[in-house]
Amino acid sequence: MLEKLAAIKDRFEEVGQLIVQPDAMSDMKAYSRLSKEYKDLEKIVKVYEDYKSVLDNISSAKEILKTEKDEEFREMAKMELDELNPKEKELEEELKVMLIPKDPDDHKDVIVEIRAGAGGDEAGIFVGDMYRMYERFIDGKGWSRELISSNEASSGGFKEIVFGVSGEDVYGSLKFESGVHRVQRVPVTESQGRVHTSAISVAVLPEADEVDFELDMKDVKKDTYRSSGAGGQHVNKTESAVRLTHLPTNTVVECQDGRSQHKNYEKALQVLRSRLYEKELKKQQDEIAGERKSLVGSGDRSDKIRTYNYPQGRVTDHRIGYSVHNLPTVMDGQIDDFIENLRIAENADKLQDGSQE
């Protein structure tokens, strides 16, 4: 591990030199990548320096115990070792986690798709509830969000909502939300007071740049139509809504929320590229992983990942068996505990995989 950390420090110093070169900002994309790498490496190097200092002090204390005859000095060395040994273990564990290879998509912005599943009107209402939950979580993080499309259902719900999120390490946090979310509660429309179970699906797609996924526009069919639903007379009188179909995979994306056909086209293209990129990414991951399935990283949308039980005020994440009894707080956007525990579980899973290889 020390050799790897020494190499990381060398790279950190090299990147530090590169970003202060006079022509460093001539290519802003390259400069941005280097700046991010510098920040990421800086965190590891700081802990590495603390770890090295602790190891040096442990070595010095042991040398005193080996050579020193004065009991007072020996006692001081023993006390120092009692403090340093736990610190060494703590920093070693921290470094092990920091050295786990990161998902290269963690830093990306995302497109989130929330869709109603089983449960009729109640599922549509829960789509709206979940969208508001994510809105509050995103706003609390200081990230930016943009509605891409929404399809209203009856009873004030939604068949689907698609929105974009941009900020620092957005995919690294929100990727854990992909899957089936189940709600158990008494619907507003239920006269008998019986608890119903409904489900919605959430898909978190890392936003694909043109360099990530090369989309051949000859494979894309574009249709325009008049927007329906809310939006005023302007959007209903003009064909501003856009539907894109990727013919080889029959992937269909619609966008009708903007007034401009051009803006709707750009947004739809962004979603299409990200969906196709995610499919390609999943295929690659499946090939690499083979039969081995990560505890929380499979991203299989058919998996039931979380249940929101309103009568008992409980939210349970089934992947890690983690429950909280503060459902109103969770629905107000406080989902950090779930994300942090899922991240810990993912890291533990990766560490275990690494030790078995």
N, C-alpha and C positions, 0 to 999 in steps of 0.2 A: 504493500500500500504506500509506503514512504517513497518508493521510486516513482510511482504514478503521481503522487502529490508534488514531488520535485519537478516532474515534467510539466505539471499544470502551472506551477509557479513560473517556470521558464516561459511558457506560452503567455501567461499574464503579463510578464515584463515585455515580451515581444509585441503584444497587442498595444500595450501602453505607449511604446515607441511609435507604432504605426499610426495611432490616432492623433499624434501631435505633429505629424509630418505636414509641411506647408501645403501639399496638394491632397491631403487626406479627404477634404470635403468636395473634391471635384466630382466624385461619384457618390451621391448621397445615399444610395441603396447600400453600397459597400460600407460606407462610413457608419450607417445605422446598424448594420450587422456586427461590425467591429465594436461599436459602443455597447451593444447588448452583450456581446461575448465578454467584454472587459468587466461589465457589471456582474455577470454570472460568475466569472472566475474570481473576482475580487472577494466574494462571499466565502468561497472555498479557501482561498489563500489566507484570509484573516484567521479562520479556524485552524488551518495548518500551522500558521506561525505560533498560535497559542499552544497547540499540541506539541510542537518542537520545543518550545520554552519549558513546558511541563516535563517532557522527557529529559531535557538537559538538567533540570533541577532535581529530578529523581536520581539521575546518574551521580550528581554531585553529593546528594544526601547519602547515597549508598557508599560512596567513596569515603565519606567522613566516618561512617560506621565501621568501615574496614580498617582504616588507618589511625583514627583519632583515639587517644587514651583518655582525654578529659571527659568525665561523665556528663558535665553540663552541656558540652558540645554534642555529645552522643544523644542526649535526651532531646535537644533541639532538632537534631537530624531525624530522630524517630517521629517527633510531632509533625515535622514537615512532610514526611512520607505518608503519614496517616491522612493528611489533607490532599496530597498530590495523587496518590493511587486511585481514589474514586474519580478525581478530575480527569486522569488519563483515560479511564474507561468511558467516561461520559463523552469526552471529545472524540474518542475513537469511534464510538457508535454514531455520533453526529456526522463524522467524516464518511463513514460507510454509507449512510443514507444520502449524503451529498454526492457521492461518487456513483450512485445508481444511474445508469444511462437514462436521460430524460426522453420523453416522447418528443420527437422533433416538431410536432404540431402544437405543443403546449402553449407556445407564445402567440399562436394565430388568433385572429378574430373569428367569430362564429356566426352561423345562421341556425336559428332554433325553429323547429317546426313542432307545433302542438296540435294533435288531432284527436277528435272524439272517437271512442271505440264503443264497446258494448255498454248499453245503459240508456240509450235514447236521449231524451231532452236533458236528463240529469248529467250525462257525460258531456254534453255541449256546454252546460252551465259550469261544469268543473274545468273545462278548457279555459273559460274566462277567469275563473278563480286562480288557476295556475299561472296564467299570463300576468295577472296583477301581482302574484307572489314574486315572479321573476323580475317584474318591473322594479319592485321595491328593493330586491336583493341587488340588482344591477346599479340602481341609483345610489344605494348605500356604498357600493364599491367605487363610485365615481367614474364608472364606465359610461360609454355612450350607447344608445339603442335607437333603432329605426324600424318602424313597422314596414314590412314589405308587402304582405297581403293578409286579408282576413275574409272569412266566409261565414256570414252569420247564419245561425239556425233559429228555430222557433224557441219560445220561452226565454228569450234574452241571452241565449248561449251562442256558441260558435261551433261550426263543423271543423274549422281549422284556423290557426293563426300562425303566420310566419314572420319572424323579425330578425334583424341583424344586431349583433353586439360587438363593440370594438373597445379595446383597452389593453391593459398589460396582463399577459398570461390568462386570457379569457378562456380559451379552450382547456387549459390545464385545470381550471376549476369546474367549468360547466359540463365537461365531458361525462362526468359521473351521473348526470341527469338523464342520459339516454336510456330509454326503456319504457316499460308499462307502469304507470302510476294508477293505483286503485283507490277509489274513495268509497267509504261506507257511511251513509247518513240517511236521514229521512228527507226525501225530496219535497220541495215546496208543493208539488202537484199531488203528493200522496195524502189522501184523506184519512187513511186508517192508521197513520203514524208508524208504518213499518219501515225498518231500515233496508235500504236498497244498496246493492254493490254495483258500481259503475267503473269503467276504466277509460283511460286516455293514453295515448302514446306520445312520448317526447323524443325527438331526434335532434342531437346537437352535431352539426356538421362543421368541421374546420374549413374556414373560407379559403378557397383555392385561388392562388394567383395564376396568371397565364403561364408562368414558368413551372408551376406544379402540375398542371394538367392541360395538355394541348388539345383544345376542342376544335375539331374540323367543322367549320360552319356549313359545309355541304351536307352534313348529317343532321342539320337542325332545320325543322320546318317552323315557320313563323305564321301565326294567325292573329288577327286583331278583331276585337268585337266591342260592343258597347258595355260599359261598366254597369253592374247592377248594384242595388243596395244603396247605402248612404254615400253621399258625395256631392249632392246638389245637381242642378240641371246641367251644368257644364259637362260633367263626366258622362251623363246619360245620353247627351246629344251627339257626342263625338266617340269615334272608335279608339278610345285611349287605352283600353285593356289589351293585354298581350298574352298570348299563349305560345309557348315554345315546346316543341316535341323533338326529343333526340331519337331519331328513327332507329338506329341499331339496337337501342335498349328499351325503346318505347317509354322513356322517362318524360313525363309531362310536367311543366311548370307554368303557373298562371300568376299574373300580377296585374291588379286593377286599382290599387289604392292611390296611385299618383294621378294628377291631372294630365301630365304630359305622357304621350305614347312613348317618346324617346326615353324618359326616365323609367317608365314601367319596363321597357325592353331591357335597359341596362341592369335593373334589379333582377328581372327574370333570368337573364344570362348569368348573373352572379350566383343565383341559387342553383341553376342547372349545372354550372361548372363545379360547384361545391358538392352537389349530390353525386355527380359522376366521379369526382375525385375521391369521395368517401367510399364509394363502391370499389374503386381500384385499390384504395388503401386497405380496405377490409380483406380483399382477396390476397394481397401481399402478406398481411398479418397472419391470415389463416395458413398460408403456405409455410411461413417461417415457424409458426407455433406448432404446426402439425396437430397432434391430438391433445396437446397440453393447453388447457384453458385457464386464463388468468382469473383470479378471484373476482376482481371488479372491472377488469379491462376488456371484457369480451364485447361490450357494446351491442349485444344481441337485443334488438328491440322487442323480441317476443318474450323476453324475460320479465317477470313481474318483479320490479325492483323495490317499490315502496307502497305502503298502505297508509291512508289517512282516515282514521277511525274517529268520526265526529262525536258519537255518543260517549266514548271513553276519553275523548280529548287526546288521543295517542297517535303518534306517527312512528312507523316502524320501517327501517330499511332492511330488507330480507337478505341482502348480499352479505351483510356483516352482523346481522342479528342485533342491530342497535335501535333502541326505542327511546323516545322522549314523550313526556306527558304535558306538552305545552303547545298543542296544535294551533291555537290562535296566533301565537308568536311566530310559529313556522310559516303560517299562511300570510304573515306580515313581512315575509322576506328573510327571516332569520334562519337560514339553512347552512350557515358556516360550520356548525358542529358536524353535520352529516358529511360535508365535503372534506373536512379535516380528518375525520375518522376513516373515510373511504381512501383518502390519500395515504394515511398510515398503513392501512390494510394492503393497499397496492404496493407500497414500498417493502413491506414485510414479505409479500409474495415474491417480489423481484429478488430480494436478498436470498430467500430460500432457493429460488430457481438458480441463482448464481452459485450458491454453495453446492448444488447438486451437479453442476456441469463440469 
